[in-house]
């Protein structure tokens, strides 16, 4: 009996499995891992950086800054709290100034100047040179006062406007004294002029600038200065 030939039924890949015998590999997980609050904060800060700085080196540097800030006790939360307090000094005043504030006294200057100009216009005429000069100075002053309160004008501009308004009102009042029967007894306008100058005296005695200077020293060094930039903390201006 002839031997059967089974060579055609042999496995072409002896000792192994064909491709169809393998199971499909499990799909890789695509979901992002959960980040801790600290990691989320770092990720947010990294996104705020320019593209050129979004690297591992930049991330390490950022971590170093934050760790140093924590070491020195000047973290982002503390910096924001201090900046928020400083931002209120212009409107609410410094505690050492007993309730007086820079904004209130500058507003008093604007209001009393307007009253003096009204008296000057009624007494000397609306086209009087001193009246016109004082009105121009008040217009610039009031516009910048509104601009500072709206966060659109720098305080230095208002400082210069205040000096110009003071000079213009002094000249107008001197002109009114020339027309008065008794320069020392000028009625209501004398009282307004007194309040105008009193506000200037109070402004000169406020500790606002001293407090701003101390704040700038506290937040101007490393690492606070870096944190100010990272957290978008605005600078506080002196009235100068």
C-alpha positions as semicolon CSV with decimal commas, in nm:
position;residue;x (nm);y (nm);z (nm)
1;X;0,000;0,000;0,000
2;X;0,141;0,334;-0,110
3;X;0,229;0,585;0,160
4;X;0,005;0,898;0,160
5;X;0,172;1,236;0,101
6;X;0,048;1,495;0,356
7;X;0,312;1,757;0,273
8;X;0,055;2,001;0,133
9;X;-0,127;2,017;0,468
10;X;0,176;2,109;0,669
11;X;0,191;2,443;0,855
12;X;0,403;2,679;0,638
13;X;0,539;2,842;0,956
14;X;0,644;2,553;1,177
15;X;0,683;2,615;1,548
16;X;0,462;2,931;1,556
17;X;0,116;3,080;1,498
18;X;-0,014;3,246;1,189
19;X;-0,104;3,618;1,191
20;X;-0,471;3,545;1,238
21;X;-0,408;3,366;1,565
22;X;-0,291;3,679;1,747
23;X;-0,540;3,879;1,958
24;X;-0,575;4,247;1,884
25;X;-0,369;4,454;2,125
26;X;-0,569;4,649;2,382
27;X;-0,622;5,011;2,277
28;X;-0,402;5,255;2,459
29;X;-0,568;5,476;2,717
30;X;-0,618;5,824;2,571
31;X;-0,776;6,000;2,865
32;X;-0,554;6,261;3,033
33;X;-0,454;6,184;3,391
34;X;-0,611;6,393;3,666
35;X;-0,396;6,683;3,784
36;X;-0,355;6,789;4,143
37;X;-0,451;7,151;4,228
38;X;-0,082;7,243;4,235
39;X;-0,025;7,083;3,895
40;X;-0,329;7,264;3,755
41;X;-0,189;7,595;3,881
42;X;0,147;7,524;3,720
43;X;-0,022;7,425;3,395
44;X;-0,215;7,752;3,391
45;X;0,098;7,954;3,453
46;X;0,279;7,762;3,179
47;X;0,001;7,842;2,930
48;X;0,043;8,212;3,013
49;X;0,409;8,199;2,917
50;X;0,530;8,279;2,565
51;X;0,564;7,972;2,342
52;X;0,943;7,993;2,355
53;X;0,935;7,953;2,733
54;X;0,689;7,662;2,743
55;X;0,958;7,401;2,793
56;X;1,075;7,171;3,063
57;X;1,345;7,418;3,161
58;X;1,090;7,696;3,197
59;X;0,864;7,472;3,403
60;X;1,154;7,387;3,634
61;X;1,242;7,755;3,670
62;X;0,881;7,836;3,752
63;X;0,874;7,568;4,019
64;X;1,193;7,711;4,169
65;X;1,040;8,059;4,185
66;X;0,725;7,931;4,355
67;X;0,924;7,724;4,603
68;X;1,145;8,021;4,685
69;X;0,837;8,237;4,730
70;X;0,694;7,985;4,973
71;X;1,027;7,968;5,153
72;X;1,037;8,344;5,198
73;X;0,672;8,351;5,303
74;X;0,562;8,562;5,008
75;X;0,336;8,338;4,800
76;X;0,088;8,442;4,537
77;X;-0,205;8,464;4,778
78;X;-0,016;8,690;5,017
79;X;0,104;8,909;4,732
80;X;-0,248;8,947;4,592
81;X;-0,385;9,039;4,935
82;X;-0,117;9,303;4,986
83;X;-0,169;9,442;4,635
84;X;-0,545;9,458;4,690
85;X;-0,495;9,657;5,009
86;X;-0,250;9,895;4,840
87;X;-0,489;9,953;4,551
88;X;-0,745;10,093;4,798
89;X;-0,515;10,354;4,948
90;X;-0,596;10,614;4,682
91;X;-0,974;10,602;4,741
92;X;-1,009;10,471;5,098
93;X;-0,695;10,625;5,244
94;X;-0,417;10,486;5,458
95;X;-0,513;10,387;5,812
96;X;-0,252;10,623;5,956
97;X;-0,420;10,923;5,786
98;X;-0,731;10,916;6,005
99;X;-0,993;10,886;5,732
100;X;-0,846;11,134;5,485
101;X;-0,783;11,005;5,135
102;X;-0,605;11,139;4,830
103;X;-0,912;11,101;4,609
104;X;-1,139;11,289;4,851
105;X;-0,902;11,584;4,886
106;X;-0,843;11,609;4,512
107;X;-1,219;11,607;4,460
108;X;-1,249;11,888;4,715
109;X;-0,991;12,083;4,517
110;X;-1,196;12,038;4,199
111;X;-1,526;12,141;4,362
112;X;-1,396;12,450;4,541
113;X;-1,203;12,558;4,230
114;X;-1,527;12,542;4,031
115;X;-1,700;12,765;4,288
116;X;-1,416;13,019;4,283
117;X;-1,425;13,027;3,902
118;X;-1,802;13,087;3,909
119;X;-1,752;13,383;4,141
120;X;-1,470;13,511;3,923
121;X;-1,684;13,485;3,611
122;X;-1,969;13,676;3,778
123;X;-1,738;13,944;3,915
124;X;-1,472;13,983;3,647
125;X;-1,656;13,859;3,340
126;X;-1,651;13,523;3,161
127;X;-1,388;13,650;2,916
128;X;-1,144;13,758;3,187
129;X;-0,795;13,615;3,130
130;X;-0,759;13,477;3,484
131;X;-1,105;13,319;3,470
132;X;-1,033;13,152;3,136
133;X;-0,694;13,022;3,252
134;X;-0,845;12,881;3,571
135;X;-1,129;12,717;3,376
136;X;-0,885;12,551;3,136
137;X;-0,675;12,422;3,425
138;X;-0,985;12,284;3,599
139;X;-1,105;12,109;3,283
140;X;-0,773;11,926;3,243
141;X;-0,765;11,845;3,615
142;X;-1,121;11,709;3,620
143;X;-1,065;11,496;3,309
144;X;-0,755;11,336;3,456
145;X;-0,923;11,292;3,795
146;X;-1,199;11,097;3,622
147;X;-0,937;10,908;3,424
148;X;-0,747;10,802;3,735
149;X;-1,068;10,682;3,900
150;X;-1,146;10,481;3,585
151;X;-0,795;10,334;3,573
152;X;-0,715;10,504;3,241
153;X;-0,484;10,786;3,354
154;X;-0,160;10,769;3,548
155;X;-0,146;10,944;3,882
156;X;0,160;11,146;3,780
157;X;-0,051;11,337;3,525
158;X;-0,299;11,432;3,797
159;X;-0,012;11,542;4,022
160;X;0,103;11,788;3,756
161;X;-0,256;11,902;3,690
162;X;-0,301;11,974;4,060
163;X;0,000;12,203;4,065
164;X;-0,122;12,387;3,754
165;X;-0,472;12,427;3,898
166;X;-0,332;12,564;4,222
167;X;-0,132;12,830;4,038
168;X;-0,431;12,931;3,821
169;X;-0,670;12,961;4,118
170;X;-0,413;13,164;4,314
171;X;-0,392;13,413;4,026
172;X;-0,770;13,432;3,992
173;X;-0,819;13,490;4,363
174;X;-0,552;13,761;4,362
175;X;-0,743;13,933;4,079
176;X;-1,063;13,909;4,282
177;X;-0,887;14,069;4,577
178;X;-0,795;14,365;4,358
179;X;-1,164;14,426;4,291
180;X;-1,277;14,379;4,652
181;X;-1,344;14,668;4,888
182;X;-1,163;14,474;5,161
183;X;-0,928;14,198;5,037
184;X;-0,947;14,031;5,378
185;X;-1,327;14,013;5,381
186;X;-1,448;13,855;5,059
187;X;-1,742;13,652;5,181
188;X;-1,818;13,307;5,043
189;X;-1,536;13,299;4,788
190;X;-1,288;13,348;5,070
191;X;-1,422;13,039;5,242
192;X;-1,399;12,839;4,918
193;X;-1,043;12,952;4,865
194;X;-0,960;12,850;5,222
195;X;-1,101;12,499;5,163
196;X;-0,913;12,476;4,833
197;X;-0,583;12,545;5,009
198;X;-0,672;12,333;5,312
199;X;-0,714;12,031;5,083
200;X;-0,368;12,097;4,941
201;X;-0,222;12,106;5,293
202;X;-0,390;11,776;5,383
203;X;-0,258;11,614;5,063
204;X;0,092;11,728;5,153
205;X;0,063;11,567;5,498
206;X;-0,082;11,232;5,386
207;X;0,135;10,923;5,435
208;X;0,013;10,782;5,103
209;X;0,348;10,820;4,928
210;X;0,536;10,670;5,222
211;X;0,311;10,365;5,222
212;X;0,347;10,324;4,845
213;X;0,724;10,345;4,880
214;X;0,724;10,071;5,145
215;X;0,496;9,857;4,931
216;X;0,727;9,893;4,633
217;X;1,025;9,790;4,844
218;X;0,842;9,483;4,976
219;X;0,727;9,369;4,633
220;X;1,014;9,489;4,420
221;X;1,272;9,223;4,505
222;X;1,304;8,858;4,414
223;X;1,090;8,647;4,415
224;X;0,799;8,890;4,474
225;X;0,873;9,085;4,156
226;X;0,851;8,764;3,950
227;X;0,525;8,664;4,116
228;X;0,380;9,011;4,043
229;X;0,438;8,948;3,675
230;X;0,304;8,592;3,685
231;X;-0,012;8,686;3,874
232;X;-0,076;9,008;3,680
233;X;-0,048;9,234;3,986
234;X;-0,063;9,601;3,887
235;X;0,185;9,852;4,022
236;X;0,074;10,114;4,276
237;X;0,177;10,469;4,186
238;X;0,292;10,746;4,416
239;X;0,131;11,089;4,389
240;X;0,440;11,259;4,253
